């Protein structure tokens, strides 16, 4: 089984030669940058074959560090790049995937974000056949509308669209709006960052009934395992092993889909 992590961040330090945007809404997940070498070391130790780098929002809308890593490890790393929604003319989507290692686009709408800021983007991404990963907690209904209006736009919803303050007790209620998107064939979901919902005495098996519920709704071919490694509260290998074992609730075929096959197909990453 080829194991592919659908969500990792790497970044460089905030410096005069490469400054982060002033007053950014997001804060770095670690005080010391998590770099390419750190990522590869963690992947090797946990037995992860490949990973999709999602450039973090605290660096601004730039992809240089991620693309450099993908160039260094083209068989193991790929990128879902960031764009500046305030500059519709700044990106040529027809040639976006011509950048070595670039597979698509990732959008975030955090507190105060407006999904309608991307109204110009959806038809262009659909026309260019670009898959889009999106994290927009609190905006699930808007995402349903977008997916319905653009049926050929491939949308992948990050972290079950749960806000970072969610806990295991919020899962049953929190994923209910997400399940309403399951009837749209162009929507997939990432089972990513879920260990962040666990308390100190919870085991990964506590997530099993919720994972089963999502897989039953969307199908394993639209569910993708991921970590958000740089903010995991537990050892990476624990979450990798839980996935490799199907979380105690998935069949062998479903496990292969969730742990990499579905992502490879959706992103066109053989």
Backbone bond lengths (Angstrom), bond angles and torsions (degrees), N, CA, C in turn:
res aa  C-N    CA-C-N  psi(-1)  N-CA   C-N-CA  omega(-1)  CA-C   N-CA-C  phi
1 X - - - 1.455 - - 1.522 110.07 -
2 X 1.324 115.99 125.31 1.462 120.63 175.49 1.526 108.74 -84.80
3 X 1.323 116.72 119.61 1.460 121.67 -177.42 1.522 109.17 -97.97
4 X 1.320 115.15 123.18 1.458 121.25 -179.50 1.520 109.50 -123.69
5 X 1.307 116.38 124.54 1.465 122.82 177.24 1.529 108.23 -85.55
6 X 1.322 116.57 122.35 1.465 120.62 -175.41 1.517 113.88 -83.22
7 X 1.348 118.16 -3.90 1.474 118.70 -174.67 1.518 111.38 -154.09
8 X 1.335 116.37 104.25 1.459 121.05 169.78 1.529 108.29 -137.55
9 X 1.312 115.37 150.98 1.469 121.88 173.58 1.524 109.23 -112.76
10 X 1.305 116.91 143.72 1.458 122.49 160.60 1.522 106.58 -133.62
11 X 1.332 116.71 155.40 1.452 118.99 -179.27 1.525 110.85 -158.58
12 X 1.314 114.85 166.00 1.468 122.33 177.05 1.523 109.24 -107.31
13 X 1.325 116.02 166.33 1.463 120.97 -177.78 1.525 111.47 -69.44
14 X 1.307 115.16 151.39 1.460 121.52 170.03 1.526 107.74 -71.77
15 X 1.329 117.66 120.31 1.458 120.98 -175.13 1.522 109.57 -146.60
16 X 1.336 117.99 162.74 1.463 120.01 178.43 1.526 113.26 -58.62
17 X 1.325 116.62 -32.28 1.466 119.38 -178.97 1.528 112.45 -81.63
18 X 1.325 115.43 -18.08 1.464 120.46 -179.41 1.531 108.44 -147.37
19 X 1.318 116.57 70.77 1.474 119.90 -173.08 1.527 112.57 -76.43
20 X 1.322 114.99 146.01 1.458 120.45 170.04 1.527 108.37 -78.53
21 X 1.310 118.54 157.26 1.466 120.17 179.18 1.522 111.39 -63.28
22 X 1.301 115.59 138.50 1.468 120.62 179.98 1.521 109.78 -69.14
23 X 1.346 115.41 138.78 1.458 119.94 175.91 1.512 114.54 67.55
24 X 1.346 117.75 27.72 1.449 120.68 179.98 1.515 111.61 -62.10
25 X 1.352 116.06 146.51 1.455 120.51 -176.93 1.524 111.99 -73.41
26 X 1.329 118.19 -28.69 1.459 121.95 -176.53 1.525 110.48 -99.48
27 X 1.325 115.35 149.62 1.454 121.62 177.57 1.522 108.99 -113.51
28 X 1.336 115.66 147.10 1.458 120.30 -179.20 1.524 110.53 -59.15
29 X 1.321 116.32 144.21 1.457 121.17 -177.15 1.523 112.81 -75.13
30 X 1.337 116.77 -18.56 1.459 120.93 178.19 1.522 109.02 -138.23
31 X 1.324 117.73 150.26 1.464 119.01 -179.99 1.522 113.53 -70.63
32 X 1.339 116.34 -25.79 1.463 121.94 177.82 1.523 107.47 -110.42
33 X 1.330 118.87 131.56 1.463 120.29 -177.48 1.523 112.78 -53.21
34 X 1.326 115.02 140.58 1.457 123.09 173.54 1.519 106.17 -94.85
35 X 1.317 116.43 113.09 1.458 120.96 -168.61 1.526 111.95 -107.82
36 X 1.320 115.14 176.51 1.457 121.60 -178.00 1.526 111.61 -54.34
37 X 1.315 117.35 -46.06 1.463 120.10 -177.93 1.528 111.37 -63.66
38 X 1.340 116.83 -36.16 1.465 120.36 177.43 1.526 110.16 -64.82
39 X 1.314 115.80 -42.56 1.462 120.59 -179.53 1.523 111.27 -62.34
40 X 1.326 117.00 -49.54 1.461 120.46 -178.51 1.528 110.53 -62.12
41 X 1.311 117.61 -39.78 1.467 120.99 178.17 1.528 110.79 -60.75
42 X 1.335 116.61 -44.65 1.469 120.80 179.79 1.531 110.85 -66.20
43 X 1.323 117.08 -41.72 1.458 120.62 179.49 1.525 110.85 -62.78
44 X 1.314 116.69 -44.85 1.464 120.87 179.51 1.528 111.00 -61.03
45 X 1.319 116.69 -44.17 1.463 120.66 -176.64 1.523 111.76 -67.15
46 X 1.344 116.75 -32.58 1.468 120.52 -176.55 1.524 113.16 -94.70
47 X 1.318 117.35 -7.48 1.455 120.07 -179.56 1.514 114.00 79.28
48 X 1.320 116.97 34.39 1.463 122.02 178.08 1.528 108.19 -97.01
49 X 1.320 116.05 127.25 1.463 120.68 -174.69 1.518 113.17 -80.63
50 X 1.342 116.82 -43.93 1.460 120.61 -173.76 1.527 109.36 -141.53
51 X 1.334 115.88 163.10 1.462 120.33 178.73 1.517 109.67 -152.54
52 X 1.322 114.48 148.92 1.460 121.88 174.44 1.525 107.99 -101.05
53 X 1.327 115.60 120.48 1.468 120.71 178.27 1.525 109.02 -85.64
54 X 1.321 114.50 126.81 1.460 122.35 174.93 1.527 106.61 -110.11
55 X 1.337 119.34 105.06 1.465 119.99 -178.91 1.527 110.77 -55.62
56 X 1.323 117.84 133.00 1.465 120.35 -174.01 1.524 113.01 -75.89
57 X 1.319 115.33 152.09 1.462 120.60 -174.78 1.522 112.82 -69.77
58 X 1.343 118.31 -25.88 1.472 118.89 -176.41 1.532 112.74 -69.10
59 X 1.342 117.21 -16.11 1.463 119.42 176.18 1.529 112.24 -86.39
60 X 1.323 117.05 -6.99 1.453 119.90 -174.46 1.516 110.62 90.44
61 X 1.305 116.56 -172.68 1.466 121.41 -175.71 1.525 110.17 -88.42
62 X 1.341 114.29 73.67 1.461 119.81 -179.76 1.525 108.86 -139.02
63 X 1.333 115.25 152.23 1.452 121.34 -173.11 1.528 113.27 -128.44
64 X 1.335 117.30 9.17 1.458 120.54 -170.97 1.520 113.64 -62.67
65 X 1.335 117.63 -44.23 1.463 120.62 -177.73 1.532 110.07 -65.62
66 X 1.326 116.04 -42.75 1.458 120.23 -179.18 1.528 111.40 -65.40
67 X 1.322 117.12 -44.56 1.462 120.19 -178.97 1.529 111.70 -66.58
68 X 1.323 117.12 -34.52 1.460 119.98 176.80 1.529 110.70 -64.61
69 X 1.326 116.72 -38.62 1.461 120.46 177.83 1.522 111.32 -66.41
70 X 1.348 116.03 -42.03 1.463 119.85 178.91 1.528 111.21 -65.30
71 X 1.328 116.95 -33.27 1.459 120.58 176.78 1.531 110.98 -68.36
72 X 1.330 115.88 -34.54 1.466 120.09 179.62 1.532 111.49 -73.94
73 X 1.339 117.21 -34.98 1.464 121.83 -178.36 1.527 109.78 -129.32
74 X 1.318 118.81 68.05 1.468 121.09 -173.27 1.523 114.26 -64.74
75 X 1.320 118.15 -24.49 1.465 120.81 179.21 1.522 112.05 -83.67
76 X 1.340 116.90 -13.10 1.465 119.43 -173.44 1.523 113.99 -118.47
77 X 1.319 117.39 -25.29 1.468 119.90 -173.93 1.527 111.08 -126.31
78 X 1.323 115.60 142.65 1.458 122.54 173.57 1.521 107.89 -142.06
79 X 1.332 116.55 174.44 1.470 121.06 -168.80 1.523 110.71 -133.39
80 X 1.322 115.33 138.27 1.465 122.64 164.05 1.526 105.60 -109.54
81 X 1.330 116.67 105.32 1.454 120.89 -166.42 1.521 115.10 -83.03
82 X 1.301 114.77 158.96 1.459 122.60 177.28 1.535 109.62 -91.86
83 X 1.329 115.48 151.32 1.456 122.23 173.50 1.516 109.07 -131.55
84 X 1.322 115.65 161.90 1.462 121.58 176.48 1.523 108.18 -95.83
85 X 1.322 116.35 106.41 1.468 120.34 -178.04 1.517 112.67 -65.65
86 X 1.330 116.79 -17.87 1.468 119.85 179.70 1.521 112.69 -80.66
87 X 1.345 116.75 -5.75 1.463 120.39 -178.79 1.528 110.35 -128.38
88 X 1.321 117.41 78.77 1.470 120.89 -176.75 1.522 114.60 -58.29
89 X 1.324 117.45 -26.40 1.468 119.21 -176.42 1.525 113.03 -92.00
90 X 1.337 117.27 1.87 1.465 119.98 -172.53 1.525 113.88 -82.73
91 X 1.338 117.75 -13.40 1.461 120.46 -173.43 1.518 110.76 -125.58
92 X 1.324 115.55 133.02 1.457 121.99 174.78 1.527 107.31 -97.98
93 X 1.319 116.62 98.68 1.460 120.02 -175.80 1.522 112.41 -71.22
94 X 1.303 117.67 -21.99 1.466 120.33 178.47 1.523 111.30 -64.13
95 X 1.340 116.95 -27.57 1.469 120.86 -178.55 1.539 111.98 -113.59
96 X 1.329 117.14 9.14 1.469 121.15 -175.02 1.524 112.00 -56.60
97 X 1.317 116.83 -46.52 1.460 120.15 -177.79 1.520 113.02 -79.17
98 X 1.309 117.64 -2.19 1.465 120.06 173.65 1.523 111.22 -72.77
99 X 1.336 117.29 -17.30 1.461 120.66 174.70 1.539 108.06 -68.84
100 X 1.318 119.04 123.07 1.466 120.63 -177.36 1.527 111.88 -55.37
101 X 1.317 115.23 123.90 1.455 121.05 178.58 1.513 114.38 94.06
102 X 1.325 118.78 -11.80 1.465 121.22 -176.30 1.528 110.30 -85.75
103 X 1.339 115.57 126.37 1.458 120.58 -177.32 1.523 113.71 -110.92
104 X 1.333 118.22 -21.57 1.457 120.44 -176.37 1.508 111.01 177.17
105 X 1.338 115.20 -153.41 1.462 122.00 -174.52 1.522 109.21 -126.84
106 X 1.326 116.11 146.28 1.447 121.24 173.40 1.534 109.15 -123.87
107 X 1.334 116.53 129.21 1.451 122.99 178.89 1.521 109.68 -116.95
108 X 1.331 116.12 145.29 1.463 121.23 173.18 1.513 109.18 -128.18
109 X 1.322 114.67 138.82 1.454 121.64 174.18 1.527 106.49 -128.62
110 X 1.329 115.34 93.32 1.452 120.64 -177.14 1.524 109.82 -86.92
111 X 1.305 117.73 -161.29 1.470 121.20 -176.76 1.527 109.58 -54.92
112 X 1.314 115.50 126.54 1.461 120.42 179.89 1.509 114.47 84.71
113 X 1.355 117.46 -4.85 1.457 120.00 -179.85 1.520 111.96 -69.85
114 X 1.311 115.89 154.25 1.462 121.88 -178.18 1.524 109.26 -122.58
115 X 1.323 115.87 114.48 1.454 120.22 179.87 1.519 111.42 -61.96
116 X 1.342 117.11 -30.68 1.470 118.76 -179.14 1.527 112.69 -69.93
117 X 1.345 117.92 -8.52 1.466 119.56 172.53 1.529 110.85 -63.67
118 X 1.325 115.94 -19.78 1.467 120.48 -178.22 1.527 112.57 -99.24
119 X 1.313 117.95 13.33 1.470 119.53 -177.60 1.521 112.41 -56.84
120 X 1.317 117.90 -34.59 1.467 120.99 178.93 1.530 112.09 -72.68
121 X 1.338 115.28 -24.77 1.452 120.86 -172.36 1.528 113.61 -78.75
122 X 1.331 118.22 -40.22 1.465 121.64 -171.84 1.526 112.72 -55.43
123 X 1.340 119.64 -51.80 1.473 117.73 -178.72 1.524 113.24 -64.33
124 X 1.327 117.00 -31.87 1.458 119.57 179.63 1.531 110.79 -71.22
125 X 1.333 116.71 -39.96 1.469 119.66 177.26 1.523 110.50 -66.14
126 X 1.319 117.19 -40.03 1.460 120.58 178.30 1.526 110.53 -63.36
127 X 1.325 116.55 -44.76 1.463 120.19 -179.04 1.522 111.75 -63.56
128 X 1.352 116.73 -33.95 1.473 121.11 -179.44 1.527 112.24 -87.58
129 X 1.349 117.44 0.04 1.462 122.85 -179.22 1.527 111.43 56.91
130 X 1.348 115.28 43.76 1.461 121.16 179.65 1.523 110.56 -95.66
131 X 1.321 118.94 122.62 1.459 119.45 171.55 1.524 110.27 -68.14
132 X 1.326 116.17 147.04 1.464 121.74 -176.29 1.524 109.35 -129.15
133 X 1.323 116.66 121.89 1.455 121.99 168.10 1.526 107.89 -91.60
134 X 1.339 115.60 139.34 1.457 118.51 -174.73 1.521 110.53 -144.53
135 X 1.328 115.21 137.20 1.461 121.96 175.19 1.519 106.94 -122.94
136 X 1.335 115.30 112.34 1.466 120.34 -175.33 1.518 109.65 -144.60
137 X 1.337 117.78 65.24 1.471 119.45 -179.12 1.525 110.79 -58.57
138 X 1.330 115.01 135.54 1.458 120.10 -178.14 1.508 113.86 88.23
139 X 1.337 117.12 -2.75 1.464 120.83 -177.23 1.531 111.83 -122.63
140 X 1.322 116.85 28.66 1.460 119.61 -175.09 1.521 111.89 -62.45
141 X 1.320 117.81 -37.91 1.469 120.07 180.00 1.528 111.01 -64.07
142 X 1.330 117.09 -39.57 1.462 119.95 177.31 1.527 111.10 -63.47
143 X 1.334 116.60 -38.19 1.465 119.66 178.69 1.528 110.81 -66.61
144 X 1.311 117.13 -35.90 1.459 120.79 175.60 1.527 109.85 -60.13
145 X 1.320 116.41 -43.03 1.465 120.64 -179.92 1.527 111.12 -65.10
146 X 1.345 116.63 -42.33 1.464 120.57 178.73 1.526 110.43 -61.34
147 X 1.332 116.94 -48.17 1.461 120.73 -177.89 1.518 111.51 -64.01
148 X 1.310 116.95 -34.84 1.463 120.28 179.22 1.523 111.27 -70.59
149 X 1.340 116.96 -38.65 1.470 120.53 -177.94 1.529 112.27 -74.39
150 X 1.344 116.46 -25.86 1.470 120.00 -177.65 1.530 108.55 -125.20
151 X 1.320 117.59 78.40 1.475 121.14 -171.19 1.519 114.70 -66.83
152 X 1.324 118.22 -15.63 1.466 120.52 177.43 1.525 112.45 -99.94
153 X 1.316 116.79 7.24 1.461 121.97 176.98 1.523 108.37 -89.37
154 X 1.335 116.66 119.99 1.463 120.86 -179.58 1.527 109.90 -85.06
155 X 1.333 116.34 110.58 1.458 122.64 -179.93 1.527 109.81 -107.91
156 X 1.332 115.99 131.89 1.458 122.64 176.64 1.524 106.99 -119.67
157 X 1.342 116.40 115.84 1.458 121.92 -175.32 1.523 109.88 -88.37
158 X 1.326 116.83 121.73 1.463 122.01 -176.27 1.529 112.39 -79.65
159 X 1.317 115.73 145.76 1.468 123.74 169.29 1.528 112.88 54.92
160 X 1.342 117.58 30.30 1.465 122.28 -175.44 1.531 111.46 56.49
161 X 1.319 115.71 17.87 1.469 124.21 -179.46 1.520 112.57 59.92
162 X 1.330 116.42 31.11 1.462 122.03 178.73 1.520 109.87 -93.88
163 X 1.318 117.04 135.57 1.456 121.43 177.73 1.517 111.39 -64.10
164 X 1.315 116.25 159.08 1.466 121.02 -175.18 1.522 113.09 -67.86
165 X 1.324 118.82 -14.15 1.463 120.52 178.76 1.508 113.69 -90.83
166 X 1.336 117.64 2.31 1.460 121.01 -177.22 1.526 110.90 -71.19
167 X 1.343 115.78 156.45 1.458 121.96 176.18 1.511 109.90 -131.59
168 X 1.335 116.49 177.07 1.452 120.82 -177.29 1.517 110.93 -59.15
169 X 1.320 117.51 -32.15 1.455 120.80 179.37 1.520 114.03 -70.03
170 X 1.323 116.16 -16.49 1.465 120.48 -179.87 1.523 113.10 -91.65
171 X 1.333 117.44 -7.02 1.446 119.92 -167.85 1.531 113.35 -64.84
172 X 1.321 117.29 -48.87 1.464 118.92 -175.41 1.521 111.14 -58.54
173 X 1.333 116.26 -45.47 1.460 120.12 178.72 1.525 110.80 -74.89
174 X 1.334 117.85 -36.81 1.456 121.47 -173.71 1.513 114.23 -68.33
175 X 1.343 116.93 -32.35 1.463 118.34 -177.82 1.522 112.79 -90.08
176 X 1.321 117.81 -5.57 1.471 119.85 -179.24 1.529 112.47 -57.09
177 X 1.356 119.68 -46.37 1.474 118.38 178.29 1.525 112.62 -63.12
178 X 1.332 116.55 -33.93 1.468 120.13 -179.66 1.522 111.18 -63.43
179 X 1.315 117.03 -38.18 1.460 120.56 -175.89 1.527 111.52 -64.36
180 X 1.325 116.79 -21.07 1.460 119.79 177.49 1.524 111.93 -67.08
181 X 1.333 117.96 -17.29 1.464 121.71 178.67 1.524 112.70 -85.68
182 X 1.331 116.63 -6.57 1.459 119.78 -173.70 1.526 112.47 -65.94
183 X 1.332 117.75 -20.96 1.464 119.40 -179.96 1.522 112.52 -79.53
184 X 1.336 117.28 -2.60 1.460 121.99 179.34 1.528 108.27 -101.73
185 X 1.320 116.49 113.82 1.462 121.02 -173.26 1.525 113.66 -66.14
186 X 1.330 117.65 -16.42 1.463 120.29 -177.82 1.524 112.41 -93.79
187 X 1.327 118.05 13.66 1.465 122.23 179.10 1.525 109.85 -116.80
188 X 1.324 115.77 129.60 1.462 122.83 173.34 1.527 108.51 -123.50
189 X 1.323 117.09 167.91 1.466 120.74 -177.20 1.523 110.25 -133.35
190 X 1.324 114.69 149.86 1.459 120.89 176.80 1.530 109.98 -104.25
191 X 1.313 115.31 123.95 1.464 121.86 173.76 1.524 107.21 -84.95
192 X 1.319 115.10 64.79 1.465 121.59 -171.82 1.522 111.10 -115.91
193 X 1.326 115.20 151.39 1.471 123.68 177.24 1.525 112.88 64.09
194 X 1.325 118.71 13.01 1.457 120.20 -175.92 1.533 114.04 -64.93
195 X 1.343 120.88 -30.91 1.460 118.64 175.55 1.529 113.19 -60.40
196 X 1.330 116.85 -21.76 1.469 120.00 178.15 1.531 111.82 -66.71
197 X 1.334 116.96 -14.81 1.465 121.20 179.51 1.521 112.35 -87.21
198 X 1.332 117.33 -13.54 1.455 121.33 -174.26 1.521 112.14 -82.10
199 X 1.315 115.76 144.97 1.446 120.87 171.94 1.512 110.66 -80.11
200 X 1.336 118.10 172.03 1.471 120.76 -175.29 1.524 114.01 -62.47
201 X 1.335 117.76 -22.40 1.459 120.33 -177.62 1.526 112.34 -108.36
202 X 1.334 117.39 5.90 1.463 121.02 178.26 1.520 110.27 -86.18
203 X 1.315 115.91 144.20 1.466 120.26 174.23 1.521 108.94 -99.08
204 X 1.339 117.23 159.03 1.470 119.12 177.73 1.521 113.15 -56.98
205 X 1.338 117.24 -24.31 1.463 119.90 179.72 1.525 112.07 -63.47
206 X 1.342 116.97 -20.04 1.472 119.72 177.89 1.522 111.63 -64.47
207 X 1.337 116.66 -19.66 1.460 121.04 179.79 1.529 112.50 -84.13
208 X 1.347 116.87 -13.62 1.460 121.05 -171.32 1.530 114.28 -55.27
209 X 1.339 120.41 -48.90 1.469 118.04 -177.98 1.522 113.27 -63.77
210 X 1.315 117.08 -30.27 1.461 120.61 179.81 1.535 110.30 -75.79
211 X 1.334 116.35 -40.40 1.461 120.12 176.20 1.531 109.81 -62.75
212 X 1.333 116.02 -43.33 1.468 120.07 178.51 1.526 110.80 -59.44
213 X 1.310 116.42 -40.96 1.467 121.02 -179.54 1.521 111.35 -63.12
214 X 1.338 116.87 -41.81 1.470 120.63 -179.51 1.531 110.15 -69.71
215 X 1.334 116.89 -43.63 1.462 119.97 -179.66 1.526 110.79 -65.50
216 X 1.320 118.08 -37.83 1.456 120.57 176.95 1.526 110.95 -62.38
217 X 1.327 116.87 -36.28 1.464 120.59 -177.85 1.524 111.88 -75.47
218 X 1.329 116.99 -48.37 1.462 121.13 -172.94 1.527 113.11 -92.73
219 X 1.319 116.49 -25.95 1.454 120.57 -170.27 1.512 109.90 89.26
220 X 1.333 116.53 145.73 1.464 120.38 -176.93 1.518 112.04 -63.79
221 X 1.334 117.55 -23.32 1.467 120.46 -179.80 1.516 112.67 -76.45
222 X 1.348 117.23 -1.05 1.470 121.41 175.01 1.529 111.40 -126.32
223 X 1.325 117.06 21.98 1.464 121.73 178.02 1.527 109.26 -125.75
224 X 1.329 116.43 135.88 1.454 121.30 -169.93 1.533 110.62 -134.29
225 X 1.318 115.25 122.21 1.464 121.02 178.73 1.531 110.16 -70.40
226 X 1.321 116.35 144.84 1.465 121.49 175.44 1.509 110.08 -160.68
227 X 1.329 115.84 169.90 1.464 118.82 -173.76 1.523 114.37 -116.76
228 X 1.331 117.86 -44.80 1.469 121.84 -161.21 1.529 107.83 59.53
229 X 1.310 113.97 54.20 1.459 124.84 -167.20 1.517 114.62 -48.75
230 X 1.329 117.54 -43.19 1.463 119.80 -172.08 1.522 113.85 -69.26
231 X 1.339 118.27 -8.12 1.460 119.02 174.16 1.525 113.37 -122.01
232 X 1.333 117.05 12.94 1.454 119.05 177.74 1.529 110.81 -64.02
233 X 1.324 118.01 133.61 1.465 119.94 179.48 1.522 113.16 -84.42
234 X 1.335 116.73 -2.50 1.458 121.85 -176.21 1.526 109.78 -132.60
235 X 1.320 118.08 168.67 1.466 119.60 179.84 1.524 111.43 -59.38
236 X 1.308 114.99 138.95 1.465 121.92 180.00 1.526 111.12 -55.28
237 X 1.337 116.17 -43.91 1.456 120.50 -174.64 1.527 111.34 -61.47
238 X 1.322 118.50 -29.10 1.468 120.78 178.58 1.526 111.07 -63.19
239 X 1.346 116.58 -44.05 1.457 120.84 -179.74 1.530 110.57 -72.74
240 X 1.319 117.18 -35.19 1.461 120.50 175.98 1.531 109.89 -63.63
241 X 1.327 117.45 -46.97 1.459 121.02 -178.85 1.523 111.60 -64.55
242 X 1.337 116.70 -36.57 1.466 119.66 177.35 1.524 110.65 -61.99
243 X 1.327 116.39 -42.04 1.454 120.27 177.68 1.506 112.51 -68.25
244 X 1.330 116.36 -42.19 1.467 120.70 179.80 1.531 110.55 -59.70
245 X 1.337 116.33 -31.57 1.465 121.54 178.93 1.519 112.37 -88.37
246 X 1.331 117.56 7.47 1.459 120.87 178.13 1.509 113.69 72.37
247 X 1.329 117.01 21.11 1.463 122.65 179.18 1.528 112.29 57.44
248 X 1.322 116.99 15.03 1.451 119.85 -179.21 1.517 114.28 75.17
249 X 1.348 117.01 10.10 1.469 118.50 -176.22 1.521 113.31 -141.60
250 X 1.343 118.35 -3.85 1.452 121.02 -177.17 1.518 110.85 -109.18
251 X 1.322 116.27 148.43 1.455 120.77 174.00 1.523 109.88 -72.71
252 X 1.327 116.20 171.09 1.459 119.87 179.16 1.523 111.12 -62.70
253 X 1.329 116.99 -41.46 1.460 120.50 179.53 1.530 110.23 -65.92
254 X 1.325 117.51 -43.79 1.466 121.01 178.47 1.516 111.06 -62.33
255 X 1.323 116.45 -39.07 1.471 120.18 -179.51 1.522 110.90 -62.78
256 X 1.319 117.22 -43.22 1.461 119.84 177.72 1.515 112.45 -61.11
257 X 1.325 116.30 -39.37 1.464 120.18 177.70 1.527 110.59 -63.85
258 X 1.314 116.22 -51.50 1.468 121.48 -174.57 1.521 111.59 -66.20
259 X 1.314 117.74 -35.85 1.461 121.30 -174.07 1.528 113.89 -84.14
260 X 1.335 117.71 2.83 1.459 116.91 175.02 1.507 116.27 166.22
261 X 1.332 117.55 -33.23 1.460 119.18 -174.20 1.521 112.38 -65.69
262 X 1.323 117.46 -43.16 1.469 120.77 -179.12 1.521 110.73 -63.16
263 X 1.321 116.96 -43.64 1.461 121.38 -179.61 1.519 111.04 -63.00
264 X 1.321 116.94 -44.92 1.464 120.93 -179.56 1.520 110.92 -58.70
265 X 1.319 115.86 -40.93 1.460 119.81 -178.32 1.532 110.89 -71.15
266 X 1.318 117.22 -44.73 1.468 120.78 -177.82 1.513 112.21 -65.36
267 X 1.325 117.17 -35.30 1.455 120.67 -177.39 1.521 112.68 -93.73
268 X 1.319 117.60 -6.21 1.460 119.07 -176.97 1.513 111.64 65.71
269 X 1.334 116.20 41.23 1.470 121.99 -179.57 1.530 107.98 -115.94
270 X 1.330 117.82 86.97 1.471 120.59 -173.86 1.524 111.92 -57.48
